[in-house]
Structures are given as C-alpha cells and as structure tokens.
Amino acid sequence: MEFPEGNGVVGVDGKVRSDYHLDIEMPDTAHQISHVGWICFYAKSVAFSKTIDNFIFDDLNVDSWFQVGFVLTTGINSAYVLGYSGTIMVPLGWVGGVVGLILATMISLYANTLVAKLHEFGGKRHIRYRDLAGFIYGKNAYALTWGLQYVNLFMINVGYIILAGSALKAVYVLFRDDNDMKLPYFIALAGLACAVFAICIPHLSALRIWLAFSTFFSLVYIVVGFSLALKDGINAPPRDYSIPGTKVGKIFTIIGAAANLVFAFNTGMLPEIQATVRPPVVQNMMKALYFQFTVGVLPMYAVTFMGYWAYGSETSAYLLNNVKGPIWVKTFANISAFLQTVIALHIFASPMYEYLDTKFGIKGSALAVRNLTFRILVRGGYLAITSLVSALLPFLGDFMSLTGAVSTFPLTFILANHMYLIAKKNRLSFLQKKWHWLNVVLFSCMSVAAAVAAVRLIVVHSTTYDVFADL
C-alpha cells in the first residue's frame, strides 16, 4: 500500500514521487490513458470531501517515453516516406527540398513542444486536441478543432489506404502484368485488412508489440528503397533535376510541396498520443519528441534524398515503382510497406475510435459481444467509407498537399502558437508575444495559399483521370 505524504508521494520502495498532483482532473474516456500517480477507489457510501481512504498506484498500464517515441517515429517513417522524393523533392529541387525539409523539421519540433507543454494546463489533463482548444477558447473552438482534426486524420487515412493498395498492386505487377486487377481492387483489399486489424486492436496502447513489427517493416522498405535507388543511381546516365511544368504550374506545385513538408512531420493528434505517456507526462513527452525529430527523421531523410538523386524529376509518388532489382527483394519491400501501413493507419484512426467508444460507452473486455459487435460495425463502416474515397480519387500527392493545407497548418502551427500565446500571455515578454503572432499570421497565409494550390491539383488530375483510376 502507498500513501501521500507532504508534497509528494511515498511508495512502498521508500521513494518520493513528486509527479503526483491531486489538482489534475482526469478526463472521461473509454480508452486507456496513463494515470498521474494514483487511481482512487472509493468504497464507502458516504460523502467523499477531500479525504481519500484508499490508493493503489497504477504503473502498469502506461507507456514509456521510448514507446511513445516509436509511435511518433512510426508516423514519420510510415510508407509515406516512399512518396516524398516525388512529392517534395521533384517540385522543389535540390536546394528547396533540402532546405525545406530541414526547416520543416525545426519548426515542427518547436510547434509540437508548445502543444506538449499545454497537456497539463489549468488543473486538467487535456487528452484530446479539441479538449485543449475548448478549454482555452470555448465551445465554438472545441467544435472547430474537432472538425479540423478529424478532416486531417480522415485524409491521412485515405492516403494510407491508397499507399497500401499501391503496395499490393506493385506486388501483383511483379508477377502478373496482365492488368486484370486494377488499383481500386487492391485498395478494397487494403481497406479490408485495415478493418480486421482495427477490430482486433481495441486502443492505441494495445499496439505494443505491433510497434516493433512496424519498426521492422519500416526498416525493410527504407533499406530496400535506399539500396536499390543507390544501385540504380550509380548505373544511370545523368539525371534531369529541373522542376517540371509550366511557369504557372510550377508556382502551384511548389506551394503544394510546402504543404507536403509540414504533412511529413506532424500527426495532428499529439495530445491523444501524449495521453498514454508515463508520468511525469510533459517531461517524458519532450523526450519522445526529441527522439522523433533527431533519430526518427534520419531514415526519412536518407530514402527521400537518395530516391531523388537516383531518378531526378522522373521520381514517382511511390518510390518502389522506380527501383530495379530482384523480384523477391521488391516483393518483400512492398509487402512490408503494406503491413506497416495497416499498423500506422490504426494510430491515426485511434482518435476517431476513442471518440465513438467513449460516446457509446464501449468499455470493459474487448472480447465482450457488445464491444466486439460495435467495433465490427462502426470501425468497419468507417474504413469502408475511407476505402471508397481512396478508390474514387487515388491521387496520393494531392491528398498530402490538401491535408497539410486545411488541417496540418491550422492545427500544428496556427493553433499551437495562438493557444500558447493565450495560455502563457502573462509569462511572455513583448518580443515573445510578437514572435507567436508572427507565426500565426505567416502560417495562416501559407495555409490559404496551399489549400488553393492543392484543390487546383486535384481538379486538374480529376479532369485527366476517370474516377476509380488505375494509376
């Protein structure tokens, strides 16, 4: 048994745990979150007041900063990295692409640290992005943030389904190039696989061992993509690195690529991931972010730059379609990309699942008939809709641009800077306030410009290809 003493908590090991705060209010959720120090059990039918009769320390169902760091790194090094050579480097060129990726890394780390530091603000834990915005601004901001976040996550998931379908089709083409199976068929198969996985994994923390598999799969397609691109680049004639397109077209593709830059590094669901971190929550989340933006970005850099170096302006939006090598190696890489995508999609769909599970009271055993039926119907239905949109408009690069424009910019940069400005206004100097306002204005302008460019690209491609296009 453990008991509070003084300003900290003395455990059975005799150590004082200073990360315990009685004034931190725990939010209601059907999913597992970490507990700041204690779970209270009140077993008497009397008024509770401020006397707590019994405490049991819960240190089992929480995630270390290292595990959370791998969750974040999974997002950065998901199969999307196979598209950055074509969707970032080709529109920006060497100078714009390299400088842009480095700057995007720095500003993304900065913006995410702002959000992480607000996780325990005003005496409450904010385990959802919309909860934090609603606490600072009110009900209207809660609804607006909710909409932005789920548009963001939905479009990310659309991209994952497109990626998974593309990986399956690439395997098919390696063995049978008869064109009988079209991309929409593979997208449907990918959606089915994602639905089965979503039904089997009840919440984000339940991934655990799957994160190890995800890391392994990521290493496979990154190493294969890097190695085969290196071999092709050494043996290839001089490449064309000029930015393709007309003068007007180049302007729009460059703006769209800027949105892809911020899309590459940001999840739009940092508070939801932070909810599972072991206390002290803020400090451990900072460690996870530093891991993500140092060690975690290196594989993404390597495969992105190598792909562009090897194929220049001819680099496709799915790098494994460019590389040449043994069939079994390319097959292994594509299957790894498919499997990792299934895991990564579950991470980005988790906020939607948490909202629905909490709203409808889906708690208790994951194998209970009611809970299992609910996941089959609701999660299966959500992924069916996602798969349908993916098959209708399988333009991966355009969805990345649109996602970055309409949700990643507002959530990660505009909202993060303004929330921090409002929350800490009495502690910020004049120059610090001006700095945050500059970020708000700058990223607002970039968001509008990127949205216009992304919509234009989708319209152009929609007139070029039929719906359910076989790209």
C-alpha positions as MATLAB code, in Angstrom:
seq = 'MEFPEGNGVVGVDGKVRSDYHLDIEMPDTAHQISHVGWICFYAKSVAFSKTIDNFIFDDLNVDSWFQVGFVLTTGINSAYVLGYSGTIMVPLGWVGGVVGLILATMISLYANTLVAKLHEFGGKRHIRYRDLAGFIYGKNAYALTWGLQYVNLFMINVGYIILAGSALKAVYVLFRDDNDMKLPYFIALAGLACAVFAICIPHLSALRIWLAFSTFFSLVYIVVGFSLALKDGINAPPRDYSIPGTKVGKIFTIIGAAANLVFAFNTGMLPEIQATVRPPVVQNMMKALYFQFTVGVLPMYAVTFMGYWAYGSETSAYLLNNVKGPIWVKTFANISAFLQTVIALHIFASPMYEYLDTKFGIKGSALAVRNLTFRILVRGGYLAITSLVSALLPFLGDFMSLTGAVSTFPLTFILANHMYLIAKKNRLSFLQKKWHWLNVVLFSCMSVAAAVAAVRLIVVHSTTYDVFADL';
ca = [
       0.000    0.000    0.000;
       1.168    3.539   -0.764;
       0.082    6.785    0.803;
       0.544   10.525    0.199;
       2.964   12.357    2.406;
       3.750   16.073    2.284;
       4.055   17.476   -1.260;
       4.970   14.186   -2.870;
       4.059   10.519   -2.745;
       5.958    7.903   -0.775;
       5.840    4.456   -2.364;
       6.471    1.036   -0.951;
      10.029    1.344   -2.184;
      10.508    4.346    0.089;
      10.982    6.777   -2.822;
       9.116   10.067   -3.012;
       7.192   10.528   -6.253;
       6.939   14.255   -6.856;
       4.958   13.923  -10.082;
       1.709   13.336   -8.194;
      -0.820   16.180   -8.303;
      -4.235   15.922   -6.665;
      -5.409   19.028   -8.551;
      -5.064   17.437  -12.006;
      -8.532   16.445  -13.189;
      -8.750   13.148  -15.084;
     -10.878   13.217  -18.259;
     -13.538   10.682  -19.177;
     -12.510    8.238  -21.892;
     -13.294    4.653  -22.848;
      -9.668    4.078  -23.849;
      -6.608    3.519  -21.731;
      -4.637    6.575  -20.616;
      -1.786    6.973  -18.187;
      -2.657    7.951  -14.623;
      -0.855   10.814  -12.944;
       0.314    8.972   -9.867;
      -2.782    7.278   -8.480;
      -6.131    5.640   -9.082;
      -8.571    6.298   -6.274;
     -11.016    3.669   -5.110;
     -13.900    4.958   -3.013;
     -15.753    2.066   -1.424;
     -17.920    3.720    1.201;
     -21.387    5.198    0.651;
     -20.518    8.437    2.425;
     -19.628   11.949    1.330;
     -16.133   11.971   -0.232;
     -14.970   15.514    0.736;
     -11.154   15.662    0.448;
     -10.315   12.531    2.422;
      -9.234    9.586    0.306;
      -9.463    6.247    2.036;
      -7.541    4.008   -0.277;
      -4.923    4.439   -3.006;
      -3.404    1.959   -5.361;
      -0.544    3.092   -7.545;
      -1.025    2.196  -11.188;
       2.261    1.985  -13.044;
       1.463   -0.953  -15.275;
      -0.845    0.420  -17.954;
       1.249    3.353  -19.099;
       3.706    3.844  -21.936;
       7.341    4.854  -21.575;
       8.642    7.871  -23.460;
      10.631    5.452  -25.611;
       7.493    3.575  -26.702;
       5.715    6.847  -27.434;
       8.784    7.990  -29.343;
       8.399    4.926  -31.543;
       4.720    5.727  -32.092;
       5.724    9.184  -33.315;
       8.590    7.803  -35.389;
       6.179    5.328  -36.984;
       4.228    8.305  -38.277;
       7.327    9.928  -39.773;
       8.699    6.721  -41.318;
       5.443    5.213  -42.470;
       5.138    4.180  -46.104;
       4.503    7.846  -46.911;
       8.313    8.246  -46.972;
       8.292    6.314  -50.245;
       6.460    9.262  -51.793;
       8.476   12.236  -50.553;
      11.124   12.022  -53.287;
       8.373   12.584  -55.838;
       6.005   14.872  -53.911;
       8.557   17.105  -52.134;
      11.913   16.935  -53.926;
      10.627   16.929  -57.526;
       8.539   20.147  -57.118;
      11.195   21.920  -55.021;
      14.505   20.711  -56.466;
      17.693   20.127  -54.524;
      18.016   23.487  -52.797;
      14.343   23.969  -51.991;
      13.848   20.347  -50.978;
      16.851   20.037  -48.652;
      16.408   23.448  -47.032;
      12.645   22.936  -46.810;
      12.941   19.565  -45.056;
      15.429   20.900  -42.508;
      13.320   23.987  -41.774;
      10.157   21.881  -41.560;
      11.882   19.617  -39.038;
      12.878   22.540  -36.834;
       9.561   24.404  -36.881;
       7.602   21.173  -36.415;
       9.621   20.275  -33.318;
       9.061   23.758  -31.956;
       5.303   23.733  -32.601;
       4.862   20.280  -31.105;
       6.710   21.254  -27.936;
       4.241   24.124  -27.489;
       1.317   21.701  -27.570;
       3.080   19.175  -25.330;
       3.692   21.816  -22.655;
      -0.043   22.602  -22.512;
      -1.051   18.990  -21.794;
      -1.496   19.739  -18.081;
      -2.899   23.244  -18.160;
      -5.403   24.900  -15.851;
      -5.539   21.968  -13.435;
      -6.691   19.465  -16.086;
      -5.166   16.885  -18.369;
      -6.150   17.529  -21.976;
      -6.013   14.140  -23.702;
      -7.653   15.380  -26.904;
      -6.693   18.292  -29.120;
     -10.280   19.569  -29.110;
     -10.405   19.429  -25.293;
      -7.388   21.713  -25.056;
      -8.768   24.170  -27.616;
     -12.197   24.146  -25.971;
     -10.681   24.769  -22.533;
      -8.755   27.795  -23.799;
     -11.264   29.314  -26.243;
     -14.704   27.855  -25.513;
     -17.337   25.645  -27.187;
     -17.051   27.107  -30.694;
     -13.314   26.449  -30.816;
     -13.942   22.936  -29.482;
     -16.240   22.186  -32.437;
     -13.944   23.840  -34.993;
     -10.884   21.976  -33.727;
     -12.845   18.718  -33.683;
     -13.748   19.252  -37.342;
     -10.222   20.193  -38.409;
      -8.663   17.283  -36.599;
     -10.943   14.631  -37.979;
     -10.703   16.006  -41.508;
      -6.938   15.827  -41.036;
      -6.981   12.251  -39.745;
      -9.515   11.108  -42.330;
      -7.409   12.407  -45.219;
      -4.257   10.882  -43.720;
      -6.102    7.561  -43.560;
      -7.253    7.981  -47.154;
      -3.603    8.350  -48.105;
      -2.676    5.245  -46.133;
      -5.309    3.185  -47.929;
      -4.003    4.462  -51.284;
      -0.459    3.547  -50.224;
      -1.479    0.078  -49.052;
      -3.371   -0.549  -52.283;
      -0.420    0.694  -54.342;
       1.918   -1.664  -52.475;
      -0.363   -4.638  -53.147;
      -0.685   -3.720  -56.804;
       3.112   -3.415  -57.093;
       3.436   -6.997  -55.838;
       0.829   -8.174  -58.344;
       2.584   -6.431  -61.240;
       5.873   -8.106  -60.339;
       4.349  -11.500  -61.072;
       1.464  -10.810  -63.457;
       1.460   -7.707  -65.610;
      -1.852   -8.553  -67.296;
      -3.773   -5.535  -65.968;
      -6.728   -7.708  -64.918;
      -6.554   -6.415  -61.343;
      -6.935   -2.636  -61.099;
      -5.769   -0.342  -58.310;
      -9.314    0.078  -56.869;
      -9.477   -3.687  -56.249;
      -6.267   -3.569  -54.248;
      -7.493   -0.529  -52.352;
     -10.574   -2.535  -51.364;
      -8.377   -5.413  -50.141;
      -6.225   -2.961  -48.191;
      -9.323   -1.463  -46.566;
     -10.491   -4.925  -45.521;
      -7.104   -5.707  -43.924;
      -7.144   -2.388  -42.045;
     -10.665   -3.100  -40.786;
      -9.696   -6.539  -39.452;
      -6.704   -5.025  -37.642;
      -8.835   -2.210  -36.186;
     -11.346   -4.718  -34.835;
      -8.602   -6.779  -33.168;
      -6.718   -3.853  -31.543;
      -9.065   -2.041  -29.120;
      -6.976    1.071  -28.340;
      -3.673    2.820  -29.016;
      -1.701    1.379  -26.086;
      -2.685   -2.149  -27.157;
      -0.364   -1.811  -30.169;
       2.744   -2.502  -28.037;
       4.390   -5.468  -29.839;
       2.977   -4.250  -33.130;
       5.200   -1.179  -32.843;
       8.204   -3.492  -33.030;
       6.781   -5.088  -36.165;
       6.080   -1.623  -37.561;
       9.690   -0.593  -36.985;
      10.945   -3.765  -38.658;
       8.676   -3.276  -41.691;
       9.773    0.359  -41.963;
      13.423   -0.651  -41.961;
      12.774   -3.207  -44.694;
      11.242   -0.864  -47.268;
      13.535    2.030  -46.351;
      16.704   -0.087  -46.630;
      15.494   -1.749  -49.852;
      14.392    1.545  -51.378;
      17.646    3.257  -50.399;
      19.891    0.394  -51.580;
      18.183   -0.219  -54.922;
      17.958    3.514  -55.640;
      21.681    3.839  -54.858;
      22.473    0.988  -57.280;
      20.246    2.483  -59.987;
      21.717    5.941  -59.478;
      25.304    4.722  -59.821;
      24.499    2.925  -63.083;
      22.169    5.564  -64.535;
      23.096    8.308  -67.018;
      22.951   11.970  -65.865;
      19.522   12.830  -64.478;
      17.336   15.900  -65.019;
      16.785   17.725  -61.736;
      14.884   20.688  -63.161;
      11.434   21.427  -61.741;
       8.879   20.169  -64.299;
       5.789   22.023  -65.520;
       4.772   25.395  -66.902;
       5.626   28.643  -65.130;
       2.174   28.867  -63.525;
       2.091   25.148  -62.817;
       5.454   25.330  -61.047;
       4.151   28.001  -58.682;
       1.204   25.859  -57.614;
       3.250   22.669  -57.275;
       5.872   24.478  -55.163;
       3.158   25.795  -52.845;
       1.643   22.318  -52.653;
       5.029   20.829  -51.841;
       5.350   23.276  -48.923;
       2.171   21.741  -47.503;
       3.687   18.276  -48.013;
       6.684   19.374  -45.932;
       4.602   20.039  -42.829;
       2.468   16.969  -43.509;
       5.605   14.814  -43.348;
       6.350   15.645  -39.707;
       3.046   16.240  -37.961;
       0.281   13.969  -36.734;
      -2.410   16.440  -35.672;
      -3.079   14.181  -32.667;
      -0.247   14.903  -30.247;
      -2.450   15.226  -27.103;
      -4.069   11.865  -27.879;
      -0.639   10.212  -28.076;
       0.580   12.086  -25.005;
      -2.389   10.730  -23.045;
      -0.674    7.341  -22.786;
       2.706    8.621  -21.567;
       4.025    7.606  -18.147;
       4.259   10.479  -15.625;
       5.819   12.987  -15.498;
       3.819   13.411  -18.684;
       5.240   16.643  -20.087;
       8.879   15.788  -19.455;
       8.537   12.307  -20.946;
       6.682   13.652  -23.966;
       9.504   16.098  -24.589;
      11.950   13.173  -24.607;
       9.749   11.361  -27.128;
       9.627   14.458  -29.362;
      13.391   14.905  -29.260;
      13.735   11.245  -30.245;
      11.254   11.713  -33.093;
      12.949   14.778  -34.552;
      16.546   13.532  -34.265;
      16.961    9.780  -34.633;
      13.465    9.363  -36.073;
      13.927   11.662  -39.084;
      17.201   10.164  -40.335;
      15.677    7.197  -42.248;
      13.161    9.531  -43.888;
      15.912   11.930  -44.962;
      18.022    9.092  -46.339;
      15.404    7.479  -48.565;
      13.948   10.828  -49.717;
      17.274   12.279  -50.863;
      18.517    9.009  -52.337;
      15.350    8.488  -54.357;
      15.547   11.958  -55.880;
      19.278   11.626  -56.571;
      18.744    8.351  -58.414;
      15.776    9.288  -60.617;
      15.602   13.091  -60.665;
      12.404   14.647  -61.959;
      11.214   11.184  -63.091;
      10.767   10.036  -59.483;
       7.254    8.701  -58.925;
       4.928    9.260  -55.951;
       5.727    5.668  -54.862;
       9.483    5.090  -54.963;
       9.288    1.309  -55.171;
       7.752    1.719  -58.642;
      11.061    3.271  -59.796;
      13.614    0.871  -58.326;
      15.028   -2.089  -60.204;
      16.252   -5.245  -58.530;
      15.480   -8.908  -57.705;
      11.766   -9.665  -57.710;
      11.863  -11.289  -54.278;
      13.527   -8.211  -52.747;
      10.967   -5.822  -54.235;
       8.164   -8.164  -53.192;
       9.422   -8.227  -49.603;
       9.693   -4.437  -49.574;
       6.187   -3.910  -50.952;
       4.606   -6.392  -48.552;
       6.437   -4.683  -45.688;
       5.097   -1.313  -46.849;
       1.577   -2.761  -46.952;
       1.783   -4.279  -43.455;
       3.346   -1.176  -41.901;
       0.626    0.950  -43.443;
      -2.059   -1.180  -41.790;
      -0.433   -0.536  -38.382;
       0.189    3.167  -39.000;
      -3.373    3.780  -40.145;
      -4.619    2.400  -36.839;
      -2.605    5.060  -34.986;
      -4.187    7.876  -36.974;
      -7.675    6.400  -36.747;
      -7.442    5.969  -32.968;
      -8.871    9.440  -32.072;
     -11.998    8.621  -34.078;
     -12.278    5.236  -32.391;
     -11.768    6.784  -28.940;
     -14.490    9.357  -29.582;
     -17.011    6.758  -30.727;
     -16.148    4.247  -27.984;
     -16.464    6.925  -25.296;
     -19.702    8.329  -26.708;
     -21.386    4.928  -26.779;
     -19.874    3.592  -23.546;
     -17.753    0.817  -25.057;
     -15.745   -0.213  -22.003;
     -14.623   -3.438  -20.382;
     -13.402   -6.558  -22.128;
     -12.512   -6.107  -25.780;
     -13.989   -9.568  -26.451;
     -17.409   -8.807  -24.931;
     -20.114   -9.445  -27.533;
     -21.425   -5.867  -27.461;
     -17.956   -4.343  -27.717;
     -16.812   -6.665  -30.474;
     -20.014   -6.123  -32.473;
     -19.664   -2.368  -32.094;
     -16.092   -2.405  -33.421;
     -17.056   -4.604  -36.367;
     -19.926   -2.354  -37.410;
     -18.560    1.100  -36.601;
     -14.864    0.722  -37.342;
     -15.618   -1.465  -40.339;
     -18.062    1.152  -41.637;
     -15.590    3.993  -41.136;
     -12.862    2.168  -43.041;
     -15.293    1.184  -45.789;
     -16.038    4.874  -46.383;
     -12.316    5.684  -46.249;
     -11.578    2.971  -48.813;
     -14.329    4.223  -51.127;
     -12.894    7.756  -51.150;
      -9.398    6.335  -51.690;
     -10.548    4.346  -54.718;
     -12.513    7.279  -56.159;
      -9.594    9.742  -56.062;
      -6.303    7.845  -55.692;
      -4.113   10.952  -56.066;
      -1.718   10.477  -53.168;
       0.400   13.608  -53.551;
      -2.660   15.825  -53.877;
      -4.203   14.437  -50.703;
      -0.947   15.051  -48.870;
      -0.976   18.687  -50.028;
      -4.624   19.215  -49.144;
      -4.192   17.627  -45.721;
      -1.216   19.844  -44.950;
      -3.084   22.937  -46.105;
      -6.501   22.634  -44.480;
      -5.617   20.888  -41.244;
      -1.905   20.412  -40.509;
      -1.074   24.108  -40.880;
      -4.021   25.258  -38.706;
      -3.690   22.541  -36.050;
       0.050   22.249  -35.655;
       1.258   25.776  -36.351;
      -1.517   28.379  -36.213;
      -3.479   26.928  -33.305;
      -0.419   25.761  -31.364;
       1.187   29.220  -31.408;
      -2.043   31.047  -30.585;
      -3.048   28.652  -27.785;
       0.374   29.006  -26.212;
       0.132   32.780  -26.571;
      -3.237   32.870  -24.793;
      -2.327   30.330  -22.115;
       1.037   31.901  -21.220;
       0.353   35.562  -22.044;
       1.165   36.776  -18.540;
       4.531   35.000  -18.613;
       5.673   36.020  -22.096;
       7.819   39.033  -22.901;
       6.832   41.593  -25.536;
       9.174   40.019  -28.105;
       7.872   36.511  -27.375;
       4.293   37.676  -27.959;
       5.264   39.297  -31.261;
       7.056   36.092  -32.260;
       3.965   33.955  -31.721;
       1.748   36.451  -33.543;
       4.189   36.438  -36.476;
       3.896   32.646  -36.647;
       0.091   32.821  -36.554;
      -0.074   35.319  -39.437;
       2.626   33.661  -41.529;
       1.206   30.154  -41.298;
      -2.341   31.423  -41.889;
      -1.232   32.904  -45.209;
       0.629   29.722  -46.115;
      -2.405   27.616  -45.239;
      -4.704   29.576  -47.560;
      -2.205   29.527  -50.429;
      -1.532   25.800  -50.012;
      -5.257   24.977  -49.921;
      -5.836   26.799  -53.214;
      -2.874   25.007  -54.806;
      -3.980   21.576  -53.551;
      -7.568   21.990  -54.771;
      -6.270   23.094  -58.161;
      -4.064   19.999  -58.419;
      -6.960   17.678  -57.540;
      -9.211   19.370  -60.105;
      -6.537   19.097  -62.804;
      -5.944   15.421  -62.082;
      -9.676   14.709  -61.844;
     -10.159   16.007  -65.385;
      -7.224   13.918  -66.613;
      -8.281   10.640  -64.980;
     -11.653    8.963  -64.536;
     -12.933    8.086  -61.076;
     -11.596    4.767  -59.795;
      -8.482    5.453  -61.881;
      -5.883    2.713  -62.240;
      -2.718    4.744  -61.581;
];
